[in-house]
Amino acid sequence: MGKIKMETGVVVMTLTATVYRGNIREIQSSRIGFCGEYNKEILSKMGAEFKKIFAGQIEAEYKAKSVKTDKIIYRVSTKSTECEMILNGK
C-alpha cells in the first residue's frame, strides 16, 4: 500500500437539509470550516459523519415541533483551498 498524499489547506463543508411538507419546501444549512492537513478519504469520512449528526439534529427538531414531514433530503458539499503555510508556519 502506497503512502497517502496529504494536502494542507482550508476546508469548508456545507450541510444542507431540504424538508418537504406537502407543497412547502424548507431549506436549512450549516457550515463547518477548518484548516490543516487532509486528503479525499478523510474528507469523505468526515462528510459522512457530519451528515449523520446533522440528520439527527434536523429530525429531532421536527419531532419536537410535532410536524409531519413527507421527506427530508440531506446533502454535503465540500470545498477546499490548498495553502502552503497555515498558522504555525509548516
PyMOL commands that set and color helices and strands:
alter all, ss='L'
color gray80, all
select helices_A, chain A and resi 40-64
alter helices_A, ss='H'
color red, helices_A
select strands_A, chain A and resi 7-21+24-38+71-82
alter strands_A, ss='S'
color yellow, strands_A
deselect
rebuild
show_as cartoon
